[in-house]
Every structure is written in structure tokens, then in C-alpha cells.
Amino acid sequence: MLAGYLFLTASIIAVTLILILFKRSMENLKQFPGNRGTMQMYFFLGAALAEIIPIFIILFGLMKIKPSPLSTFIVPGIGILLAIIFAIIHVFSQTKNVNEDIKKDVVSFAFIGITLTLALPVVSLLTLLLFIE
């Protein structure tokens, strides 16, 4: 039962940290569109550092998880789904009110942000689904 909540905790930590990095990077992209390459480099570096602790929590959860009935994974699964929905809404809300000349860069960066933000929650959710009896 603890393992499901470890996956939920890892997902929430990963989503929160990467969304904070994404918001800061998006603000920099909107203010200084010429520094796109440098901004993306710092975003990728920050995302890699932000995912270290959640990856260790997921590994610890993989050591503790065992096949269990669906009822033990409902609350962590719903929590992970809510984190995924929140991340998608937050990322796309950052693409509003943008000049047309940088709209293409902002949208492409938003898709990069969604991909990085949802990586660990999707892994956590699929792991929970695999261990349902």
C-alpha cells in the first residue's frame, strides 16, 4: 500500500519542480526571445536536476511494490491523474497573451515542457496499472 503513495509523491514532486522551472523559462522566453537556446539549455539542466529525487523515490517504490487489488491503487492513481491534468492546464495557460512573432517558439517550448513534465507521472501511473491483481 505504501508503494502507491511513493509513486504519487514522486509524481507530485516532479510535476511541481518542473512546472516552476517551466514558468520561469517561459517568462524569460517572452521577455528575451533572442536567448531561446540558452534558456532551453538551462531548462533542460534544471529539469534533469529536478527529476533526481523523484527517480529515487520511484526506484524505492519499485522495490516495495507487490501485486495488490485495485482498491489499494485508486487514491494514488487518481492523484497522479490530477497531477497530469494540472500540468497540462498550467503549461497551456502559459501560452496565452503572446506576441505573434514569438508564438511559434512559445508553442514549441510548451510541447517540450509537457513532455518533460509528464514523463515521471506517466511512468508512475503505468507502474501502478501493471501491479493490479
N, C-alpha and C positions, 0 to 999 in steps of 0.2 A: 504493500500500500504506500509506503514511503517513496518508492521509486517513481511513481506517477507524479508526486509533488516535486520531486527533484527535477523532472523534465519541465514541469510548469515553471519552477523558479528559474531554471536556466533560460527558458524562452522569454520570460518577462525581463530578466536582466539584459539579455542580448538585444531585445527589441528596444528597451528604454535607452541603452547606451548608444546604439546605432542611430536611433531617431534623433537624439541630441546632437550627435555628430553631423547627421544629415541636415538638420535645421541650420546649424552654424555654417556648413559648407554651402547650402543653398543661398543663405543671406550673402555670403561672400561672392557667390557667382552672380547674384543680381546686382551687387554694388560694383564689382570689378570683373566684368565678363572677359577681359583680356587675360586674366590669371587662371583660366579654366584648367590648364594642365597641372599647375602647382596645387590648385585647390583639390583636384581629384586625387593627386598623389597623397596629400595629407589625409583626405577622407579614407582612402584605402588603407593607409597605415594605421589610422585611428580605429577603423573597423576591425582590422586584424588584431590589434591590441585589445579591443573591447570584447572580442569573442574568446579570449583565452580562458577566463574564469568560467563562462557558460559551457565551454567544451569540456573542462574538467568536471563540472557538475554532471554533464550528460554521461561522461565516462563512468563516474561513480554510480549514476543511476543505472547504467547498463550492467554494472557488477551486481547491483542489488535487485534488479527486476526479475520476476519469475512469472510464468503464465498465471493469470488471475481472471476472475469473472469480470464481465463488462462493468458491473456496478462499482468496482474499485477504480476504474479509469474515467468515469463520467465527469467528475468535477475537474480533474486536471485537463481532460480533453476539451471541455467547454472553455476553460480558462485559456488554453493555448489558442483555440479558435477565436476567442475575443481579442487576444493579443494580435493575431494575424489581421483581423478586421480593423482594429485600431491603427495598426501600422499602415495599412493600405490607405485608409481615410486620411491619416496625417500626412503621408507622403504626397498624395494628390492635392491636398489642401495647400501645400506649399507652392504648387504650380500656378495658382491663381494670381491675378494682378501683375502680370509680367509684360514687359515691352515685347513687341512683335519681333524685334531684331534678335533677341536672345531666347525667344520662345522655344526654338528647336533644341538649344543647348540645355535649357531647363527641363524639358520633357525627357530628353535622353538621360540626363542625370537622375531624374525621378525614377526611371525604369531601373537604372543601376542601383539606386537606393532601395527600391522594393526588393530586388533580387538579393542584395546583401542582408537586408533586414529580415526577410522571411526564410533564410536558409536554415537556421537552427530551429525555429518553431516548427517548420515542416518536418525536419528530421525527428524532432521530439514527438510530434503527432503520429508520424508513421511508425515509430518505435512502439508507442502505446497501442496502436492498432495491431501490430504484429504479435503482441503478447496477450491478447484477449483469448481466453479459453473458449 
